[in-house]
Amino acid sequence: MGRRSVFTLVALAALWFAGIAHAEGPAGGWRADFDDGTLGGAEEPLLAGKVPADNKVHPDILRDAKNVVKEVRETLGDHPMCPGGLPKAPDKKEEKRKTPASKECRIIVNWDEINMWSSHVKNQRHDRGLDAKETKAVLEEIVDEHARAKVDRIVHCVISIPWGGIYPWYEPFGECPRDWLSGLERFHEAGHDLVQTLLDRSRQNGMQFLAGLRMNDRHGGVVEQPFPKANPELMAKDFGAVDYKHEEVRQAVLAFTAEFLEKYDVDGIELDWMRWCKVFNNDEAVKNTPLLTDLMSHMREVVDQAARKRGRNGLLLGVRVPQTLDECQSLGFDVAAWIKEGYVDYVVPSDFFYTDFNTKVDEYVALAEGTDCKIYPAIHPILCIGNKNRLMNLANYRAAAHNFYARGAAGVSPYNYQYSWDKRRSAGYPGSGLMWPAALGYMRELRDPERVSRRDRHYLFYALWSRPSQTGFRHDERIVLDRAKPGAKGATRLRLCEDLSDPNLRAALQFKATGMREDETLEIALNGRPVPGKSVTRVIHADGQTKYEGRKLPAFFLHIVDFPRGAADPLIVSGDNTLTVHLKSDAPGEGTITIDEPEVYIHVSP
């Protein structure tokens, strides 16, 4: 018996003895039963204990378990079965895991909450609603369309922590309000299982099916749900959701995962830390980073143990995190450690709500170098804050994917993609109902880097967040020129992985200068080199931009820069470019000019 096996038995025994010690419970009848199975072999339980039905997690169990482990560790330190003492954790470098990650994957579609099917189920047969058989057929057709679009993995949200499970009831967190499942009442009453139906159909179509976990939902009303009401001391003071500094919270998350994996033979778990980013109070996030790293270690063990119990070669564990490492660090997400220690099989760098063309994918790829972890940057249909009526089109998606592939991404991961056709759900949403399933069909093209490179690409460098996003960071790189400063100048970054020395490519750049007078002139430079005046076109848009055209803007001067084909030394380089704008004026004045919404269009000749 190896050191790891001995440690597993000791740890489980410790938790079992701790459970016995508290079986009678304190005054008031609290009780926890540790009866998940027997020790060892295929019958090894996924978790040594269950969270009781009242959602209370008694801290004495964890404390006593740790004490027992400590005593056994000290006793067996020189035992011949464990020379040198028991290990603290398995050595991930020595233990090469086999996981489904070896299967080729380009497209991972994450369906947050109920968004995979709600726009289809809710309003069909409006006269009487769908019956159980019709609902099952609609759900299976949705999965079939994913297969036709060449989607590799479907991630379906199964819990919104701390609200509860989407379906069905789970001990640690209970169940989400039933109105989340609007349209599925008859389906469930007939004995059908939503997750199992989607899982079975995905398998039939050769796609992987993963469970998505919303790690800390902050929608209004969360404090009225069963877990927060039963455990008010576990809530964060800075926001309306749970605080992961409490071991009881982390244990409840692990308990849910173990319980779910016992019920469903899914292909893995994706932890969506982008819903809603913050898991610690603002002033404690950095110092509590080790707590999340420890949670990720245990999560890996829970997932691996579930795979062993089912006789599988492994299960996937993925994470969805902010698009910058600075944001990750500020929130307590040590992504570098998660990758290095082998806790995660893939990482999805993502904005909270929008596609970030400037995502430094290469920084994540560098962290994964020498590991089996892969990077799948997110793409979102909505353009930016304040822009509710326009969506990304295929040329925009191509541009984002082209940037990501060029810097080492394994594929892309659509999120909130239901907005592409969500007028099927409500008139207040932007996407035409006609775009189902056509917009999903874009994935057939986006999965092929070579095909993406042979089609037109349209880059958008908008101010994603003019106020702090849910991570606490602003993503607003607009240039603001202050007339009070003679010769005002500003710069912004444009990531364009394009080779404009290629004669088959023709490029044009544009931006909108608001607050500018007709007698003023802007000097434009790229990467420190001036753009010739003959290459610049300027047009006044006196009526500005309406909400139907994008984010509302006042009157602006549209500036367009045309680039020649096949330039020997192009102004735009492949990678990060610096656009600099200089107000040509020697006399100080009042007010500001804002350089807004830079865009670059790449036309590819046949």
KAQUIZI-V670482 format. One record per residue. N is the residue number from 1. RES is the residue in one letter. OMEGA is omega as a letter, one per 20 degrees, with the letter a starting at -180 (* if undefined). NEAR is the number of other C-alpha atoms within 10 Angstrom. D_FIRST is the distance of its C-alpha to the first C-alpha in Angstrom with 2 decimals. Layout:
((N/RES/OMEGA/NEAR/D_FIRST) (N/RES/OMEGA/NEAR/D_FIRST))
This chain:
((1/M/a/7/0.00) (2/G/a/8/3.81) (3/R/a/15/6.84) (4/R/a/16/8.27) (5/S/r/12/6.24) (6/V/a/14/6.81) (7/F/r/21/10.21) (8/T/r/16/10.98) (9/L/a/14/10.67) (10/V/a/18/12.69) (11/A/r/20/15.16) (12/L/r/21/15.78) (13/A/r/17/16.25) (14/A/r/24/18.59) (15/L/a/25/20.58) (16/W/r/18/20.81) (17/F/r/17/22.16) (18/A/r/22/24.47) (19/G/r/25/25.75) (20/I/a/16/26.48) (21/A/a/14/28.35) (22/H/a/17/30.58) (23/A/r/16/30.86) (24/E/r/13/34.43) (25/G/r/14/35.19) (26/P/r/10/38.02) (27/A/a/6/41.64) (28/G/r/6/42.61) (29/G/r/8/39.97) (30/W/a/16/37.17) (31/R/r/19/33.97) (32/A/a/21/30.58) (33/D/r/16/28.37) (34/F/a/18/24.62) (35/D/a/13/24.39) (36/D/a/14/23.03) (37/G/r/14/20.60) (38/T/a/12/17.60) (39/L/r/14/14.12) (40/G/r/12/11.39) (41/G/a/9/12.10) (42/A/a/14/15.59) (43/E/a/13/17.09) (44/E/a/19/15.49) (45/P/r/22/18.70) (46/L/r/24/20.12) (47/L/a/23/21.15) (48/A/a/22/20.57) (49/G/r/21/24.33) (50/K/r/22/27.71) (51/V/a/22/30.79) (52/P/a/15/33.56) (53/A/a/15/36.63) (54/D/r/16/38.87) (55/N/r/20/36.84) (56/K/r/18/36.28) (57/V/a/23/32.96) (58/H/a/17/32.74) (59/P/a/11/31.61) (60/D/r/13/30.59) (61/I/a/22/27.48) (62/L/a/17/26.20) (63/R/a/12/27.41) (64/D/r/18/25.85) (65/A/r/20/22.48) (66/K/r/16/22.62) (67/N/r/15/23.68) (68/V/r/18/20.82) (69/V/a/19/18.28) (70/K/a/13/20.41) (71/E/r/12/20.49) (72/V/r/17/16.79) (73/R/a/20/16.34) (74/E/a/13/19.08) (75/T/a/11/17.82) (76/L/a/15/14.28) (77/G/a/15/15.72) (78/D/r/13/15.51) (79/H/a/13/12.55) (80/P/r/9/10.99) (81/M/a/14/7.42) (82/C/r/18/9.38) (83/P/r/12/12.31) (84/G/r/12/15.12) (85/G/a/18/14.19) (86/L/r/22/12.57) (87/P/r/14/13.73) (88/K/a/9/16.66) (89/A/r/12/16.04) (90/P/r/15/14.33) (91/D/a/12/16.27) (92/K/a/12/18.49) (93/K/a/11/19.96) (94/E/a/7/16.84) (95/E/a/9/15.64) (96/K/a/10/18.53) (97/R/r/14/19.08) (98/K/a/12/21.21) (99/T/r/19/23.79) (100/P/r/18/27.21) (101/A/a/18/28.70) (102/S/r/9/29.17) (103/K/a/9/31.93) (104/E/a/10/35.32) (105/C/r/20/36.68) (106/R/a/22/40.02) (107/I/r/23/41.06) (108/I/r/24/39.15) (109/V/r/25/41.54) (110/N/r/25/40.65) (111/W/a/21/42.57) (112/D/a/22/42.84) (113/E/a/20/43.52) (114/I/a/15/45.52) (115/N/a/19/47.23) (116/M/a/22/45.97) (117/W/a/19/48.20) (118/S/a/20/50.44) (119/S/r/20/53.46) (120/H/a/20/53.36) (121/V/a/23/52.81) (122/K/a/19/54.85) (123/N/r/17/58.32) (124/Q/a/17/58.34) (125/R/a/11/60.69) (126/H/a/9/62.20) (127/D/a/7/64.58) (128/R/a/8/61.93) (129/G/a/16/58.48) (130/L/r/21/55.90) (131/D/a/15/54.74) (132/A/a/19/51.11) (133/K/r/12/51.52) (134/E/r/16/53.33) (135/T/r/24/50.75) (136/K/r/20/47.91) (137/A/r/11/50.00) (138/V/a/17/50.66) (139/L/a/19/46.98) (140/E/r/17/46.07) (141/E/r/14/48.97) (142/I/r/18/47.80) (143/V/r/25/44.42) (144/D/r/17/46.30) (145/E/r/17/48.40) (146/H/r/22/45.32) (147/A/r/21/44.31) (148/R/r/14/47.86) (149/A/r/20/47.68) (150/K/r/23/44.59) (151/V/a/24/42.36) (152/D/a/22/38.69) (153/R/r/22/37.00) (154/I/r/26/38.40) (155/V/a/23/37.20) (156/H/a/24/38.58) (157/C/r/26/38.69) (158/V/r/25/37.09) (159/I/r/29/37.43) (160/S/a/24/39.75) (161/I/j/27/38.17) (162/P/r/28/39.48) (163/W/a/26/41.93) (164/G/a/25/39.48) (165/G/r/24/38.25) (166/I/r/22/40.80) (167/Y/i/20/39.91) (168/P/r/16/38.84) (169/W/r/12/38.08) (170/Y/a/21/34.86) (171/E/a/19/33.90) (172/P/a/29/33.59) (173/F/a/27/36.77) (174/G/a/23/38.70) (175/E/r/21/40.91) (176/C/r/23/43.41) (177/P/a/13/47.09) (178/R/a/11/48.15) (179/D/r/9/50.83) (180/W/a/13/48.15) (181/L/a/19/47.91) (182/S/a/13/51.65) (183/G/a/22/52.49) (184/L/a/22/49.33) (185/E/a/15/50.38) (186/R/r/17/51.43) (187/F/a/18/48.40) (188/H/r/16/46.07) (189/E/r/10/48.38) (190/A/r/11/48.15) (191/G/r/9/44.40) (192/H/a/16/43.39) (193/D/a/15/40.47) (194/L/a/18/41.30) (195/V/a/19/37.85) (196/Q/r/14/36.98) (197/T/r/15/40.38) (198/L/r/20/39.99) (199/L/a/25/36.43) (200/D/a/17/37.45) (201/R/r/19/40.51) (202/S/r/21/38.66) (203/R/r/14/36.26) (204/Q/a/13/39.31) (205/N/r/17/40.78) (206/G/r/14/37.73) (207/M/r/22/37.24) (208/Q/a/22/34.15) (209/F/a/26/34.49) (210/L/r/26/32.95) (211/A/r/25/33.42) (212/G/r/25/35.34) (213/L/r/27/35.06) (214/R/a/25/38.12) (215/M/r/24/36.53) (216/N/a/25/39.59) (217/D/a/23/42.73) (218/R/r/21/45.91) (219/H/r/13/48.46) (220/G/r/9/51.10) (221/G/a/10/50.37) (222/V/a/20/46.67) (223/V/r/20/47.23) (224/E/a/11/48.56) (225/Q/a/17/45.38) (226/P/a/19/43.21) (227/F/r/27/40.35) (228/P/a/21/42.72) (229/K/r/14/45.08) (230/A/a/15/42.40) (231/N/a/17/40.94) (232/P/a/12/43.91) (233/E/a/12/42.27) (234/L/a/19/39.66) (235/M/r/24/42.40) (236/A/r/19/43.35) (237/K/a/13/46.74) (238/D/a/13/47.71) (239/F/a/14/47.27) (240/G/r/17/46.89) (241/A/a/28/43.17) (242/V/r/30/39.94) (243/D/a/23/38.77) (244/Y/r/25/35.18) (245/K/a/21/35.12) (246/H/a/16/34.36) (247/E/r/16/30.72) (248/E/r/19/31.93) (249/V/a/21/33.21) (250/R/r/20/30.06) (251/Q/r/22/27.98) (252/A/r/22/30.62) (253/V/r/21/30.35) (254/L/a/23/26.59) (255/A/r/24/27.21) (256/F/a/24/29.90) (257/T/r/23/27.83) (258/A/a/21/24.99) (259/E/r/18/27.71) (260/F/a/20/29.51) (261/L/r/23/26.56) (262/E/a/16/25.97) (263/K/a/9/29.64) (264/Y/r/12/30.15) (265/D/r/18/28.41) (266/V/a/21/29.90) (267/D/r/26/29.01) (268/G/a/25/28.28) (269/I/r/27/29.71) (270/E/r/25/32.44) (271/L/a/21/33.06) (272/D/r/22/36.80) (273/W/r/23/37.37) (274/M/r/24/40.98) (275/R/i/23/41.74) (276/W/r/18/43.00) (277/C/a/26/41.57) (278/K/r/28/41.76) (279/V/r/27/38.88) (280/F/r/26/39.84) (281/N/a/19/43.22) (282/N/a/16/45.08) (283/D/a/11/44.97) (284/E/a/14/41.25) (285/A/a/22/39.72) (286/V/a/17/39.05) (287/K/r/12/37.59) (288/N/r/18/35.30) (289/T/a/19/33.87) (290/P/r/16/30.44) (291/L/r/18/30.19) (292/L/r/20/30.51) (293/T/r/19/28.07) (294/D/r/13/25.50) (295/L/a/18/26.50) (296/M/r/25/26.06) (297/S/r/19/22.48) (298/H/r/17/21.70) (299/M/r/24/23.83) (300/R/r/22/21.81) (301/E/r/18/18.65) (302/V/a/20/20.72) (303/V/a/23/22.07) (304/D/a/21/18.82) (305/Q/r/22/17.32) (306/A/r/27/20.57) (307/A/a/23/20.29) (308/R/a/18/16.88) (309/K/r/16/18.32) (310/R/r/14/21.34) (311/G/a/10/19.64) (312/R/a/16/21.45) (313/N/r/12/20.83) (314/G/r/20/21.63) (315/L/a/25/24.35) (316/L/r/24/26.92) (317/L/r/27/27.45) (318/G/r/22/30.92) (319/V/r/22/33.19) (320/R/a/26/36.96) (321/V/r/26/38.29) (322/P/a/24/41.71) (323/Q/r/24/43.36) (324/T/r/18/43.54) (325/L/r/18/40.91) (326/D/r/11/43.34) (327/E/r/16/43.22) (328/C/a/21/39.44) (329/Q/a/16/39.34) (330/S/a/20/41.99) (331/L/a/27/40.09) (332/G/r/23/36.72) (333/F/r/28/35.08) (334/D/a/18/33.19) (335/V/r/21/33.04) (336/A/r/15/32.27) (337/A/r/16/29.02) (338/W/a/23/28.12) (339/I/a/21/28.64) (340/K/a/18/27.18) (341/E/r/17/23.85) (342/G/a/22/23.55) (343/Y/a/25/24.15) (344/V/r/25/27.10) (345/D/r/25/28.01) (346/Y/a/21/31.73) (347/V/r/25/34.34) (348/V/r/27/37.83) (349/P/a/27/40.33) (350/S/r/25/43.05) (351/D/r/26/46.18) (352/F/a/24/46.52) (353/F/a/21/49.22) (354/Y/r/21/50.73) (355/T/r/28/50.08) (356/D/a/26/50.01) (357/F/a/23/51.36) (358/N/a/20/50.77) (359/T/r/21/46.99) (360/K/a/20/45.43) (361/V/a/23/42.79) (362/D/r/16/42.25) (363/E/r/14/40.78) (364/Y/r/27/37.96) (365/V/r/20/37.56) (366/A/r/12/37.29) (367/L/a/18/34.42) (368/A/a/22/32.55) (369/E/a/12/33.34) (370/G/r/9/30.38) (371/T/r/14/28.26) (372/D/a/17/28.11) (373/C/a/23/29.91) (374/K/a/24/33.41) (375/I/a/25/36.55) (376/Y/a/28/38.88) (377/P/a/31/41.89) (378/A/r/31/43.62) (379/I/a/27/47.09) (380/H/a/24/49.23) (381/P/a/23/52.60) (382/I/a/23/54.46) (383/L/a/24/56.10) (384/C/r/24/56.41) (385/I/a/16/57.39) (386/G/a/15/60.90) (387/N/a/17/60.84) (388/K/a/18/60.51) (389/N/r/16/62.41) (390/R/r/17/61.16) (391/L/r/18/57.88) (392/M/r/18/56.14) (393/N/a/14/57.47) (394/L/r/19/55.92) (395/A/r/18/57.38) (396/N/r/22/55.78) (397/Y/r/25/52.35) (398/R/a/26/52.79) (399/A/r/26/53.60) (400/A/a/29/50.53) (401/A/r/28/48.25) (402/H/r/25/50.01) (403/N/a/23/49.34) (404/F/r/26/45.67) (405/Y/a/24/45.02) (406/A/a/17/46.93) (407/R/r/18/44.54) (408/G/r/17/41.29) (409/A/r/21/40.59) (410/A/a/21/38.66) (411/G/r/23/40.94) (412/V/a/26/42.56) (413/S/r/26/41.84) (414/P/a/22/44.86) (415/Y/a/24/44.97) (416/N/a/19/47.66) (417/Y/r/22/49.00) (418/Q/r/27/50.79) (419/Y/a/23/53.62) (420/S/a/26/54.65) (421/W/a/23/56.13) (422/D/r/23/56.05) (423/K/r/18/59.71) (424/R/a/23/58.44) (425/R/a/21/57.03) (426/S/a/14/59.80) (427/A/a/11/62.95) (428/G/a/10/61.72) (429/Y/a/17/59.07) (430/P/a/19/59.98) (431/G/r/26/58.58) (432/S/r/14/60.86) (433/G/r/20/59.70) (434/L/a/13/60.73) (435/M/r/17/57.79) (436/W/i/18/55.27) (437/P/a/16/53.64) (438/A/a/13/55.49) (439/A/r/18/53.85) (440/L/r/21/50.38) (441/G/r/18/51.51) (442/Y/a/16/51.69) (443/M/r/25/47.95) (444/R/r/17/48.74) (445/E/a/17/50.51) (446/L/r/24/48.35) (447/R/a/23/45.26) (448/D/a/16/47.08) (449/P/a/18/47.70) (450/E/r/12/50.27) (451/R/r/13/52.20) (452/V/a/21/52.20) (453/S/a/17/53.69) (454/R/a/15/56.56) (455/R/r/17/57.79) (456/D/a/19/59.67) (457/R/a/24/57.70) (458/H/a/21/58.92) (459/Y/r/25/57.31) (460/L/r/23/57.85) (461/F/a/24/57.50) (462/Y/r/24/58.46) (463/A/a/20/57.92) (464/L/a/25/54.89) (465/W/r/20/55.16) (466/S/r/16/58.41) (467/R/a/13/56.79) (468/P/r/12/53.24) (469/S/a/16/50.70) (470/Q/r/18/47.91) (471/T/a/18/45.92) (472/G/a/14/48.84) (473/F/r/15/49.85) (474/R/r/14/53.06) (475/H/a/17/53.13) (476/D/a/16/56.83) (477/E/r/19/57.92) (478/R/r/19/61.58) (479/I/r/19/64.13) (480/V/a/18/66.72) (481/L/a/24/69.88) (482/D/a/19/71.88) (483/R/r/19/75.61) (484/A/r/13/76.09) (485/K/a/16/74.42) (486/P/a/15/76.67) (487/G/a/15/74.85) (488/A/a/19/71.92) (489/K/r/19/68.91) (490/G/a/17/65.42) (491/A/r/20/62.48) (492/T/a/17/59.57) (493/R/r/16/56.62) (494/L/r/22/56.54) (495/R/a/20/53.50) (496/L/r/22/54.85) (497/C/a/20/52.78) (498/E/r/19/55.91) (499/D/a/16/57.72) (500/L/r/23/61.37) (501/S/r/18/62.57) (502/D/a/14/61.85) (503/P/r/14/65.28) (504/N/a/15/63.77) (505/L/r/21/62.92) (506/R/a/19/65.53) (507/A/r/20/64.57) (508/A/r/17/66.34) (509/L/r/17/65.41) (510/Q/r/20/66.96) (511/F/a/21/66.91) (512/K/a/25/69.09) (513/A/r/27/70.96) (514/T/a/21/71.96) (515/G/a/16/74.54) (516/M/r/21/76.24) (517/R/a/13/80.04) (518/E/a/9/81.92) (519/D/a/5/83.37) (520/E/a/9/79.99) (521/T/r/13/78.07) (522/L/r/16/74.42) (523/E/a/15/73.26) (524/I/r/21/69.98) (525/A/r/17/67.59) (526/L/a/20/64.30) (527/N/r/16/62.05) (528/G/a/12/65.01) (529/R/a/13/67.40) (530/P/r/14/70.37) (531/V/a/18/70.78) (532/P/a/12/74.30) (533/G/a/11/76.65) (534/K/a/8/77.67) (535/S/a/12/74.15) (536/V/r/17/74.25) (537/T/r/13/75.69) (538/R/a/15/76.42) (539/V/r/11/77.37) (540/I/r/17/78.15) (541/H/a/15/76.69) (542/A/a/10/79.02) (543/D/r/10/77.52) (544/G/a/15/74.01) (545/Q/a/15/71.03) (546/T/a/11/70.75) (547/K/r/13/67.66) (548/Y/r/11/67.95) (549/E/a/13/67.61) (550/G/r/16/64.67) (551/R/a/18/64.42) (552/K/r/13/67.93) (553/L/r/16/69.69) (554/P/r/13/73.22) (555/A/a/18/75.55) (556/F/r/25/73.95) (557/F/r/21/74.76) (558/L/r/17/72.55) (559/H/r/19/71.86) (560/I/r/19/70.79) (561/V/r/19/69.88) (562/D/a/18/70.10) (563/F/a/19/68.29) (564/P/r/16/69.66) (565/R/r/15/67.81) (566/G/r/15/66.33) (567/A/r/13/67.07) (568/A/a/11/66.26) (569/D/a/9/65.09) (570/P/r/16/64.32) (571/L/r/19/64.44) (572/I/r/23/61.18) (573/V/r/18/58.14) (574/S/a/15/54.84) (575/G/a/16/52.63) (576/D/r/15/53.74) (577/N/r/18/57.51) (578/T/r/18/59.66) (579/L/r/20/62.64) (580/T/r/21/65.24) (581/V/a/21/68.36) (582/H/r/16/71.28) (583/L/a/21/74.24) (584/K/a/14/77.28) (585/S/r/15/79.47) (586/D/a/11/80.96) (587/A/r/10/82.25) (588/P/r/13/80.00) (589/G/a/12/80.11) (590/E/r/9/78.50) (591/G/a/11/75.61) (592/T/r/16/72.64) (593/I/r/20/71.76) (594/T/r/18/68.35) (595/I/a/25/66.86) (596/D/r/22/64.99) (597/E/r/18/62.91) (598/P/r/21/62.60) (599/E/r/17/61.89) (600/V/r/21/61.59) (601/Y/r/20/62.32) (602/I/r/21/61.29) (603/H/a/17/63.34) (604/V/r/16/61.98) (605/S/r/11/64.67) (606/P/*/7/64.07))
